[in-house]
Amino acid sequence: MTIQSLELTNFRCYTRAALRPCPGITVLHGGNAQGKTALLEAVYLCCTGRSHRTPREKELIRWEQPGARVTVCSQRLDGSHQVSIALHVAQRKEVWVGGKRIGRSGELLGHVTGVLFAPEDLRMVKEGPGERRRFLDMELSQVSPAYYYQLQRYARALAQRGKLLRECALRPDLAAALPDWDAQLAQAGARIIQARRDFVDKLGRQAAATHRQISGGSEALTLSYQCSLKCQQEGQALENALYQALERGREADLRRCVTSVGPHRDDLGIALNGADARVYGSQGQQRCCALSLKLSELLVMKELTGEYPVLMLDDVMSELDPDRRRHLLQAMEGVQTIVTCTDPQDLAGASAGLMLRIDQGRILED
């Protein structure tokens, strides 16, 4: 897949701008706070329907403007695709795919796919399970809209069960409705767990090989799906096991007013030489783990869709040592890549097809 064009109106610091990246490496360079990251953010918005920097969509709209618009045109194996997103201060965003307004946010997934590696991705290794679940969910949703809909279904059922648990504190008789919500959670939750397991299995194999190369064979990276449901079953057996676990936990859940088992409690285990990278890894090792995961994600998405997504690198070259930088440059070969940096010398050795300078929300040719 390649991005043919990106057009912005009143997005972040841009009044109006157009970017037409080359099929190879496009370099966006300039000082800090000039708008480089905003261009990657706009692409990622069209990939996933959300920003990687903020959950508050109003922050994406240029100051004192009523709305913003982002449009990405891509070329995939099955033809050309267009995703357009309109953001509004006073109402919900609107999404068009191929010029047709869509009613379900999941319908934009798969038209533009991308892997973004930014400094914030260190949180995926350093912070709590929520960051790692978000990573799995966003990447799986890009390649499988069906997974995204299961997530939505599960989230609705989880919220309703939580509301019911709180209401039962005043009206214990309402607990009779819990089995119905447990059945919905078990059905959607089992599909989420199975999809995550399969994805982590593929990602783990790629990440182990990638990290071995990046670390010169000095470190072994292993990934594991850590499930709150202690079972390895699949299909209907997995669904039954999750329902039974919810049933066993009802009494405790009624006391605590929370659902204690399910994919919302799961985690992605990241270990270096057998030790938890979050606890025992240095910052450099954690950054290397994040890089290995992102490069492996690129390969897994190629395996699942038959084509590479666009690779976006946001000011990460300067933080890598020469060996890791060289490996990253090798991974960019044959992949459309958009790179941001403050100093183009950080990309020494890269065969950039297009160099653009970003200055106060303007895209300028060198």
N, C-alpha and C positions, 0 to 999 in steps of 0.2 A: 504494500500500500504506500502511496505517496500523497502528500498534500500539495495540491496545485496552487491554492491561494487561501489567504486569511484576510478578512476585511473587518475593521473595527470602526464603530461610531460611539463616541462618548464613553469609551471603556477605560477605566482607570485614568491615566494621565493623557490619553489620546483623544483628541477631538475627532479626527478621522485619519485612518491609515490603512495601507494595504501592503501585505507581505506576500511575495511569491518565491518561496524557497526553492533551491535547486534540488535535483534528485539525490545529490550526494550530501556534502556537509555545508550547511549554511551557518556562518559565524555572525553573531550579533554582539558587537562590543561597544563599550562606552563606560562613562563613570557610573557611580552608584546613584540609585533613585532617578534614572533617566527613562525607564520603561522597558528594560530588556525582559525582566521576569514576567511582566504583564502580557507580553506576546505569547510566551509559553503557557501562561495561565489561561489565555483565551483559547488556545488549541485544546488544552486539557478539559476546559469547560465543555467543548463540543464533543470530546471523547466520552465523558462520563456524566455530563449534566451538572457538574458542580466544580467549584474551585478547590485547588489543593491547599490554598492559603487561608481561607476563611469560610465559615458556614453562613455568613451574613451577606447575602447577594447584593444588598444595597451598597456595600463597600466597593463593589465592582463598577459602580456608576460614577462617571466623572462628576466632580463637585458641582452642586447646584444645577444639575441637569435632571430632567424627569425620567430619563431612561437611557439604556445603552443597547447596542446590538453587536453581535459577533456572528460572522458567517465563515464557514470553512468548506472548501470544495476539495474532495479527495478522489483519487483514482485507485480503484481496487480491481481485483481479478475479474469481477463480474460487471465492471463498468464504473461510471462516474457517480459520485454521491455528493449531496450537499446537506449540511446541517446549519441551521440558522437559529440563534437564540436571542430573544428580546427580553431584556431585564427592565423592570419598572419599579419606581420608588413606591407607588401607591397600590400595586397589584402584583399578582403572581407572575412569574416569567412565562413566556410563550415560546414554544419550540416548533420549528418547521423542518421537515425532512423531505428533500426533493421538491421543495416549494409547497408542500401540503402540511397544514398545521396538524399536529398530532395531539391526542388527548391523554396518552399515557407516556410518562417520562422514559420508560424502558424502551420505547420504540426508536429512540435516537441511538441506542447502543449498537455497536458493530459497524456503523457507517464510517466513523473515523476512529481509529484505534491508536493508542500511544503509550509509551513507557516514559515516565518522567523521573529523572534522578536529580534531586535538589538537596541542599543542606538539611532541610527539614526531615529528610528520610532517615536521618540518624535516630530520630525518635522511635522508629519502627523497632530498633534493636534496644535502645536505652530505656524506653518507658514501658507502661503497662500493657496488658493483653489487648485492650481496646484498639491500640494503634496497629497491632499485628492482625487483628480480625478485620480492621478496616482495609488494610493492604490486601488481604485475601479476597474480601468481598468486592473491592473495586476492580481488581484484575479479572476475577471470574465473571463479573457482570459484563465487562467489555466483550468477552468471547462467548458469553451465554446469557442472552436476555431472559431465558427461562429461569436461570438461577436468580437473576434480579427480582423477578416476580415472586419467587419462593421467599426471598428475603422480605419483601414487602408483606406478603401474607403472614409470615412468621412474626414480623414486628407488630402487625395489627393484633394478632391473637395474643401475643405476649403482653401488650398494653392492656387488652381487655381482661386477661387473667389477673394482671396486677391490680387493676381497678376493682375487680371482684374480690380479691383477697383482702383489700383494705375495707371494702364494704362489709365483709363477713365479720369484722371486728365488732360491728354494731348489730348486724343481723346474721347470726350463725346459720340460719336456715338457707341463706343464699348459696352455701357451699355445695348444695345439690347440683348446681350448674357447672361446677368445676370439671367433671368428666368430659363435657362437650368441648370446652376450651383445650383440655389436655389432648383430646383426639386431634384437634386442628394443629396444635403445636407439634405433636408427634409426627404427623404426616409431613408438614413443611420442614420441620427440624431434621428429620431423617434424610431428606433430599439434600439439605444444606450440608449436613455432616459428610455425606457420601461424596458430594462434589468437592468439598474442601479436602477430604482425604486424598482423592484422586489427583487433585491439583498439586498438593504438597508432595505427593509421591513423585510426580514428574519434575516439579521444581527442585526437589531435594537432590535428585540424580544430577540435574544440570548444575546446581549450585555447588555440589561437592567437587565436580570436575573443574568448574570455573575458579573456585577458590583455591584449589590445588595449584592451578597455574599462576594466579595472582600472588599467592604467598610463596611461590617457589618450592612448593611441596612441604613447607615447614608447618602448615596448619591444616587440620581436617575439619571441614564444616559439615555439620549434619543438621537436617531439619526434621521435625516430627510434629504431627498433629496431636495436640494434647486435648483430649476430649473429656468433658465432665461426666460423660456417660461411659463407664468403664466396660466397654464391649467392643468387639471387632466384627460384629455381624453386619450384614448388608441387606438392602431391599426391605421386604416386609418384616423380616426378623429384626432389623434395626429399628423400624418404626414401632414394632411391638415392645422392644426393649426400652425405647424412650418413653412410651406411654406408661409402662410399668414403673419406670424410675420416677416419673411425675406423680404417679399414684402413690408410691411409697413416700414421696416427699411432701405430700399434701399437708399433713399435720404440722410439720416444721414450717412449711411455707405459710400456713395460716397464722402461725405465731409471729413470723418475721415480716409478713406481707410482701414477700418477694418470691420469684420463681428461681429455685436453686439449681436446676439442671437444664441443660439444653445448649445449643450452639452459641447463645449469647454469653455463655460462661467459658467457652473454649479458648485455646491459645495456640500459637505457633511457637514451638520450641526451637531455639537457635543455639547450637552448641559448637564450641571450638575445642577440639581435642577432648571431647567428652564433657567439658565444663560449660555451664550456662554463660553465654556471651554477655548477657545483660549484667550479670553479677561480677564475673571474673575478667571480662575482656577490657582491654585498655580502650581509650577513645579511638586510637588509630585502628585497632582490631575491629571495633564496632563499625567504624566507617567502611572498612574493607568488607565486612559481612554485608552491609547495606549495598555496596557496589556489586558484590557477587549475586545478591538476590535480584537486583535490577537487571543485570546482564542476563541472568538465567531466565527471568521473566520474559525478556525479549525472545529468547529461543523457544520457550514453552508456547508463547502466543503464536509464533511461527508454526510450531508443530500442530497446534489446535486449529488454526485458521488457514494454513497454507501460504501465508505471506507475512512479512515482517511488519510490525507497527512502526510508526515514526518514533524515533528516539529523541528525547529532549533532555539536555544536560544544562542545568542552571547553575553556573558559577561553581563548578565542582573541580575543575582541572587544577586550580591553584592549591587545593588542599590534598592533592595526591602526590606521592613520591614518584620519581621517574619510572620505576618498574610498573607500578599500578597505572600510571598515565599511559604508558606504552601499550599495556594490555587493553585499556579502554579504547585507545585509538584503533587497535586491531579489530575490536568488536564492532566498530562503526563502519567497517568496510562492507559495502553492499547494502547498507541500511540508510535510508534518508534520516539525517540527523540535523537537529537545530541546537546550536551551542551558544550559550551566553558567557561572556567573560569581560573583565575590565581591561585586561592586557592581552592582546592577540598573541604575545610571545608564550602564553600559557599553552597555546595549541601548536607549538613548534613540533613539526613532524606530521601534522595533519594536512591532508590534501584538500583544503577548503575550496569548494566550487563557487562560493559566493561570500563576500565580506561586506557587511553592512554596519554602519555606525548609528547608534541610537542616541539621540540628543534631545532631551526635554520633550518626549512624546513625538519625535519625528524620526522617520526611517530614512537614512541618508546613505547613498552609495559612496564607497571610498574612492 
